[in-house]
């Protein structure tokens, strides 16, 4: 009976060691799996970080491009406005010159008209003067 009890005890001890060995193996595997998962999570976080930085860079480039584009548009509009003002100024200058030429031409015509009127008046006065002299001589 003692030998049978020893056998059962030995078997129980062997069974206990096998269970502990299995538990240790499972614990090691669990730790290894956790380490692997943590490593994978770190890699994923790094990948996500790089993606965010890339997106931020792209957004900064696009924002810079948009600002440059807006500035270019404002510059073009200012240049267009400047050309329009210069065109209007040139048109006004031409019209002013044309008006001045017209006024000068009109003044010349008026002066010529005045000159003719004076000459006509002078002729008439000479004729009358001659007529008066003749008339006086005839008396």
Backbone as CSV, one residue per row, in Angstrom:
resi,resn,N_x,N_y,N_z,CA_x,CA_y,CA_z,C_x,C_y,C_z
1,UNK,0.835,-1.202,0.000,0.000,0.000,0.000,0.863,1.242,0.000
2,UNK,1.981,1.127,0.781,2.881,2.262,0.842,3.466,2.519,-0.517
3,UNK,3.836,1.489,-1.231,4.433,1.607,-2.563,3.418,2.182,-3.534
4,UNK,2.167,1.799,-3.438,1.116,2.319,-4.320,0.906,3.781,-4.015
5,UNK,0.939,4.144,-2.726,0.756,5.548,-2.341,1.928,6.366,-2.858
6,UNK,3.140,5.826,-2.747,4.335,6.530,-3.280,4.183,6.731,-4.778
7,UNK,3.703,5.695,-5.458,3.524,5.801,-6.912,2.531,6.913,-7.236
8,UNK,1.415,6.953,-6.501,0.386,7.966,-6.745,0.964,9.344,-6.469
9,UNK,1.737,9.433,-5.337,2.365,10.716,-5.009,3.310,11.152,-6.107
10,UNK,4.148,10.199,-6.562,5.112,10.512,-7.645,4.366,10.933,-8.897
11,UNK,3.305,10.210,-9.200,2.518,10.530,-10.403,1.901,11.920,-10.270
12,UNK,1.394,12.223,-9.073,0.785,13.527,-8.823,1.857,14.622,-8.951
13,UNK,3.058,14.346,-8.393,4.161,15.321,-8.478,4.550,15.520,-9.948
14,UNK,4.629,14.410,-10.694,4.971,14.494,-12.120,3.909,15.299,-12.858
15,UNK,2.656,15.036,-12.533,1.537,15.747,-13.151,1.616,17.238,-12.818
16,UNK,1.950,17.532,-11.534,2.064,18.925,-11.094,3.180,19.634,-11.855
17,UNK,4.359,18.954,-12.021,5.479,19.547,-12.768,5.096,19.775,-14.225
18,UNK,4.371,18.828,-14.806,3.939,18.967,-16.204,3.016,20.178,-16.343
19,UNK,2.080,20.332,-15.379,1.158,21.475,-15.415,1.935,22.774,-15.278
20,UNK,2.894,22.827,-14.306,3.686,24.045,-14.114,4.515,24.360,-15.356
21,UNK,5.080,23.280,-15.961,5.865,23.463,-17.179,4.971,24.043,-18.285
22,UNK,3.762,23.497,-18.388,2.801,23.998,-19.399,2.438,25.458,-19.102
23,UNK,2.197,25.753,-17.803,1.874,27.124,-17.405,3.020,28.082,-17.749
24,UNK,4.258,27.640,-17.434,5.423,28.488,-17.748,5.529,28.724,-19.252
25,UNK,5.331,27.625,-20.000,5.392,27.755,-21.459,4.307,28.729,-21.942
26,UNK,3.095,28.583,-21.426,1.990,29.468,-21.814,2.292,30.916,-21.426
27,UNK,2.867,31.103,-20.209,3.214,32.445,-19.749,4.243,33.068,-20.695
28,UNK,5.296,32.286,-21.067,6.325,32.786,-21.998,5.706,33.150,-23.348
29,UNK,4.823,32.272,-23.814,4.185,32.544,-25.106,3.301,33.784,-25.025
30,UNK,2.605,33.929,-23.909,1.732,35.085,-23.719,2.562,36.374,-23.672
31,UNK,3.694,36.312,-22.922,4.591,37.481,-22.845,5.133,37.803,-24.230
32,UNK,5.541,36.746,-24.962,6.065,36.938,-26.316,5.003,37.565,-27.226
33,UNK,3.776,37.082,-27.113,2.678,37.615,-27.938,2.427,39.084,-27.572
34,UNK,2.465,39.389,-26.277,2.244,40.766,-25.833,3.349,41.669,-26.361
35,UNK,4.609,41.182,-26.287,5.732,41.960,-26.821,5.546,42.193,-28.316
36,UNK,5.152,41.135,-29.030,4.914,41.244,-30.479,3.818,42.258,-30.778
37,UNK,2.738,42.181,-30.002,1.616,43.104,-30.211,2.072,44.536,-29.913
38,UNK,2.856,44.703,-28.838,3.350,46.042,-28.488,4.259,46.571,-29.593
39,UNK,5.120,45.690,-30.121,6.030,46.082,-31.211,5.225,46.491,-32.443
40,UNK,4.215,45.709,-32.754,3.360,46.003,-33.917,2.616,47.323,-33.701
41,UNK,2.139,47.536,-32.470,1.433,48.788,-32.152,2.384,49.975,-32.306
42,UNK,3.649,49.816,-31.854,4.643,50.887,-32.002,4.890,51.187,-33.475
43,UNK,5.031,50.107,-34.266,5.254,50.289,-35.711,4.068,51.018,-36.343
44,UNK,2.872,50.602,-35.965,1.653,51.212,-36.513,1.574,52.688,-36.117
45,UNK,1.924,52.980,-34.861,1.903,54.374,-34.391,2.921,55.203,-35.171
46,UNK,4.108,54.629,-35.406,5.141,55.344,-36.175,4.663,55.573,-37.608
47,UNK,4.031,54.542,-38.201,3.496,54.646,-39.561,2.438,55.763,-39.623
48,UNK,1.560,55.764,-38.620,0.496,56.781,-38.539,1.110,58.180,-38.389
49,UNK,2.157,58.286,-37.546,2.833,59.569,-37.342,3.431,60.080,-38.654
50,UNK,4.102,59.178,-39.398,4.693,59.575,-40.688,3.609,60.021,-41.657
51,UNK,2.479,59.303,-41.661,1.372,59.656,-42.558,0.838,61.048,-42.209
52,UNK,0.694,61.313,-40.891,0.214,62.635,-40.465,1.195,63.733,-40.865
53,UNK,2.492,63.481,-40.651,3.503,64.485,-41.024,3.477,64.736,-42.524
54,UNK,3.329,63.664,-43.303,3.260,63.799,-44.758,2.044,64.631,-45.155
55,UNK,0.907,64.338,-44.517,-0.323,65.085,-44.789,-0.145,66.558,-44.426
56,UNK,0.490,66.803,-43.276,0.735,68.189,-42.847,1.623,68.922,-43.845
57,UNK,2.679,68.246,-44.295,3.578,68.856,-45.295,2.805,69.207,-46.548
58,UNK,1.982,68.241,-46.999,1.180,68.463,-48.212,0.256,69.664,-48.014
59,UNK,-0.398,69.711,-46.846,-1.314,70.824,-46.566,-0.568,72.151,-46.522
60,UNK,0.644,72.146,-45.926,1.437,73.384,-45.883,1.794,73.828,-47.295
61,UNK,2.218,72.845,-48.130,2.562,73.174,-49.525,1.343,73.751,-50.244
62,UNK,0.204,73.093,-50.048,-1.017,73.551,-50.721,-1.411,74.937,-50.211
63,UNK,-1.264,75.158,-48.902,-1.610,76.447,-48.310,-0.676,77.529,-48.847
64,UNK,0.610,77.205,-48.916,1.596,78.153,-49.470,1.256,78.448,-50.924
65,UNK,0.916,77.390,-51.671,0.570,77.550,-53.082,-0.677,78.417,-53.231
66,UNK,-1.657,78.174,-52.365,-2.900,78.958,-52.430,-2.617,80.427,-52.119
67,UNK,-1.767,80.664,-51.117,-1.426,82.049,-50.762,-0.691,82.723,-51.916
68,UNK,0.240,81.981,-52.539,1.008,82.529,-53.668,0.058,82.825,-54.833
69,UNK,-0.849,81.889,-55.064,-1.822,82.055,-56.150,-2.698,83.283,-55.899
70,UNK,-3.142,83.452,-54.659,-3.972,84.618,-54.321,-3.179,85.908,-54.502
71,UNK,-1.909,85.880,-54.066,-1.058,87.075,-54.217,-0.853,87.392,-55.696
72,UNK,-0.620,86.341,-56.501,-0.438,86.536,-57.945,-1.701,87.129,-58.556
73,UNK,-2.854,86.621,-58.114,-4.128,87.106,-58.643,-4.304,88.591,-58.309
74,UNK,-3.961,88.956,-57.065,-4.071,90.361,-56.641,-3.127,91.226,-57.470
75,UNK,-1.896,90.705,-57.694,-0.910,91.456,-58.488,-1.420,91.668,-59.909
76,UNK,-1.954,90.594,-60.506,-2.487,90.693,-61.873,-3.627,91.698,-61.939
77,UNK,-4.510,91.627,-60.936,-5.660,92.536,-60.911,-5.183,93.977,-60.773
78,UNK,-4.165,94.204,-59.929,-3.616,95.559,-59.758,-3.003,96.051,-61.072
79,UNK,-2.275,95.165,-61.766,-1.663,95.533,-63.047,-2.753,95.852,-64.073
80,UNK,-3.812,95.032,-64.093,-4.928,95.249,-65.022,-5.572,96.609,-64.724
81,UNK,-5.779,96.875,-63.436,-6.385,98.141,-63.012,-5.496,99.319,-63.433
82,UNK,-4.178,99.152,-63.247,-3.225,100.210,-63.619,-3.298,100.481,-65.121
83,UNK,-3.340,99.394,-65.920,-3.429,99.564,-67.377,-4.729,100.276,-67.757
84,UNK,-5.826,99.922,-67.082,-7.116,100.553,-67.373,-7.047,102.049,-67.064
85,UNK,-6.417,102.390,-65.931,-6.290,103.808,-65.558,-5.441,104.546,-66.583
86,UNK,-4.305,103.917,-66.968,-3.427,104.553,-67.960,-4.149,104.729,-69.292
87,UNK,-4.929,103.726,-69.683,-5.689,103.797,-70.933,-6.688,104.950,-70.869
88,UNK,-7.387,105.056,-69.733,-8.365,106.140,-69.551,-7.652,107.493,-69.589
89,UNK,-6.489,107.566,-68.921,-5.720,108.821,-68.925,-5.307,109.206,-70.343
90,UNK,-4.813,108.208,-71.096,-4.393,108.478,-72.485,-5.582,108.952,-73.324
91,UNK,-6.732,108.295,-73.136,-7.936,108.683,-73.882,-8.308,110.129,-73.533
92,UNK,-8.286,110.432,-72.229,-8.627,111.793,-71.793,-7.630,112.812,-72.346
93,UNK,-6.342,112.424,-72.353,-5.313,113.319,-72.890,-5.570,113.583,-74.370
94,UNK,-5.857,112.500,-75.133,-6.131,112.653,-76.568,-7.347,113.550,-76.794
95,UNK,-8.392,113.301,-75.999,-9.606,114.110,-76.151,-9.330,115.576,-75.798
96,UNK,-8.519,115.787,-74.771,-8.183,117.149,-74.346,-7.374,117.851,-75.435
97,UNK,-6.405,117.116,-76.001,-5.586,117.681,-77.089,-6.481,118.004,-78.282
98,UNK,-7.391,117.053,-78.592,-8.313,117.256,-79.719,-9.180,118.486,-79.475
99,UNK,-9.669,118.620,-78.239,-10.513,119.769,-77.900,-9.711,121.062,-78.016
100,UNK,-8.448,121.026,-77.548,-7.599,122.224,-77.621,-7.335,122.587,-79.081
101,UNK,-7.072,121.561,-79.911,-6.843,121.814,-81.344,-8.092,122.430,-81.966
102,UNK,-9.248,121.872,-81.611,-10.524,122.382,-82.126,-10.728,123.830,-81.713
103,UNK,-10.439,124.122,-80.448,-10.620,125.487,-79.943,-9.656,126.436,-80.653
104,UNK,-8.414,125.972,-80.866,-7.418,126.804,-81.556,-7.870,127.061,-82.989
105,UNK,-8.389,126.010,-83.632,-8.876,126.128,-85.016,-10.032,127.135,-85.061
106,UNK,-10.935,127.018,-84.115,-12.084,127.919,-84.037,-11.614,129.357,-83.812
107,UNK,-10.619,129.521,-82.946,-10.080,130.863,-82.666,-9.440,131.445,-83.927
108,UNK,-8.731,130.575,-84.680,-8.114,131.035,-85.938,-9.204,131.484,-86.923
109,UNK,-10.262,130.681,-87.038,-11.362,131.031,-87.942,-11.996,132.354,-87.518
110,UNK,-12.199,132.486,-86.208,-12.813,133.705,-85.674,-11.926,134.915,-85.957
111,UNK,-10.596,134.724,-85.781,-9.643,135.814,-86.046,-9.686,136.187,-87.535
112,UNK,-9.749,135.164,-88.422,-9.811,135.423,-89.872,-11.116,136.141,-90.206
113,UNK,-12.225,135.711,-89.612,-13.527,136.348,-89.816,-13.452,137.827,-89.394
114,UNK,-12.851,138.030,-88.215,-12.684,139.382,-87.671,-11.837,140.232,-88.612
115,UNK,-10.750,139.607,-89.119,-9.848,140.313,-90.045,-10.599,140.725,-91.310
116,UNK,-11.383,139.786,-91.865,-12.154,140.095,-93.075,-13.160,141.219,-92.811
117,UNK,-13.802,141.136,-91.632,-14.787,142.171,-91.275,-14.095,143.532,-91.197
118,UNK,-12.886,143.559,-90.591,-12.135,144.823,-90.482,-11.743,145.350,-91.859
119,UNK,-11.257,144.411,-92.692,-10.858,144.831,-94.046,-12.061,145.363,-94.817
120,UNK,-13.195,144.682,-94.663,-14.420,145.115,-95.332,-14.821,146.503,-94.822
121,UNK,-14.736,146.679,-93.513,-15.056,147.979,-92.906,-14.116,149.051,-93.429
122,UNK,-12.814,148.711,-93.530,-11.818,149.662,-94.047,-12.135,150.053,-95.496
123,UNK,-12.459,149.047,-96.323,-12.801,149.329,-97.730,-13.991,150.265,-97.811
124,UNK,-15.007,149.930,-96.986,-16.217,150.748,-96.986,-15.875,152.169,-96.567
125,UNK,-15.051,152.310,-95.516,-14.663,153.651,-95.044,-13.886,154.398,-96.120
126,UNK,-12.990,153.683,-96.847,-12.227,154.334,-97.926,-13.166,154.798,-99.029
127,UNK,-14.093,153.882,-99.394,-15.053,154.265,-100.432,-15.848,155.491,-100.012
128,UNK,-16.323,155.471,-98.793,-17.118,156.602,-98.314,-16.265,157.858,-98.250
129,UNK,-15.029,157.641,-97.806,-14.114,158.785,-97.705,-13.848,159.348,-99.094
130,UNK,-13.610,158.441,-100.059,-13.375,158.853,-101.453,-14.620,159.526,-101.978
131,UNK,-15.765,158.953,-101.712,-17.041,159.500,-102.163,-17.250,160.892,-101.565
132,UNK,-16.936,161.010,-100.274,-17.112,162.298,-99.615,-16.159,163.324,-100.205
133,UNK,-14.939,162.890,-100.501,-13.959,163.809,-101.079,-14.440,164.256,-102.466
134,UNK,-14.944,163.292,-103.276,-15.466,163.621,-104.606,-16.610,164.580,-104.483
135,UNK,-17.474,164.265,-103.578,-18.661,165.076,-103.372,-18.255,166.485,-102.932
136,UNK,-17.245,166.588,-102.110,-16.768,167.888,-101.649,-16.094,168.643,-102.793
137,UNK,-15.386,167.877,-103.627,-14.689,168.484,-104.764,-15.706,168.969,-105.774
138,UNK,-16.780,168.235,-105.941,-17.801,168.614,-106.905,-18.532,169.886,-106.442
139,UNK,-18.555,170.191,-105.232,-19.283,171.342,-104.732,-18.506,172.526,-104.983
